[in-house]
């Protein structure tokens, strides 16, 4: 027997031992990561519950103040309290959604729902916000869209609120809108397109706009418009969880269009 044949078992044994130890360490690392993620999600859920209660109380008191007789200065202060509380609740909800998505604990609840009723409900809440900023608000549900489809209406509503809220926030003049239509090439696929006439995005911004904590021009955008930079990240992860995706089309000075493509078969 050649010397190489004699040496081969001696080499294979330590290599197999090394592979087994490495595999065991990798499994242990994954378990520790999963355990840490679960603990973090539980901590955020508990914290969210504890924080939501006093914030809701503050917002309730501010609403009562705004319903009463106030001079202009007092009204501005009460309105500032209400807006701050509302912003805190949105940040809290974003953080909880991210934690649930990471832990795989954001369940979907697909049920039959009426497309036009969902769109009307979303637009009824967003259109006044747009008009208050002097913007036109347009909505359309095109022919070919089924009356009822199967999907998670709550999560679809959440995605549309995020997209329309951003469109209204970043658009200073012109219009924002929502258009719903059937995908031309894929049966059962619906497209929900949110457009605006805002400043638009550069190509590099389009490439990273769905990343967590990313906002247009970074810190400058956050300082001017607020927000956590999580809305689009949550929206694209929700769309992916529902089997769809979100595409963006934009150019500086030409507005932005976000198109949500979701498999929503007729119900």
PECORQUI-V71716 format. One record per run of one state. SS is the DSSP state (A for helix, B for strand, O for the rest). FROM is the first residue (numbers start at 0). TO is the last residue. If there is no record, write none. Layout:
# PECORQUI-V71716
ss:SS from:FROM to:TO
ss:SS from:FROM to:TO
This chain:
# PECORQUI-V71716
ss:O from:0 to:1
ss:A from:2 to:66
ss:O from:67 to:70
ss:A from:71 to:102
ss:O from:103 to:109
ss:B from:110 to:113
ss:A from:114 to:131
ss:O from:132 to:134
ss:B from:135 to:140
ss:O from:141 to:146
ss:B from:147 to:150
ss:O from:151 to:151
ss:A from:152 to:169
ss:O from:170 to:173
ss:B from:174 to:181
ss:O from:182 to:187
ss:B from:188 to:195
ss:O from:196 to:201
ss:A from:202 to:207
ss:O from:208 to:217
ss:A from:218 to:224
ss:O from:225 to:229
ss:A from:230 to:240
ss:O from:241 to:243
ss:B from:244 to:249
ss:O from:250 to:254
ss:B from:255 to:262
ss:O from:263 to:264
ss:B from:265 to:265
ss:O from:266 to:266
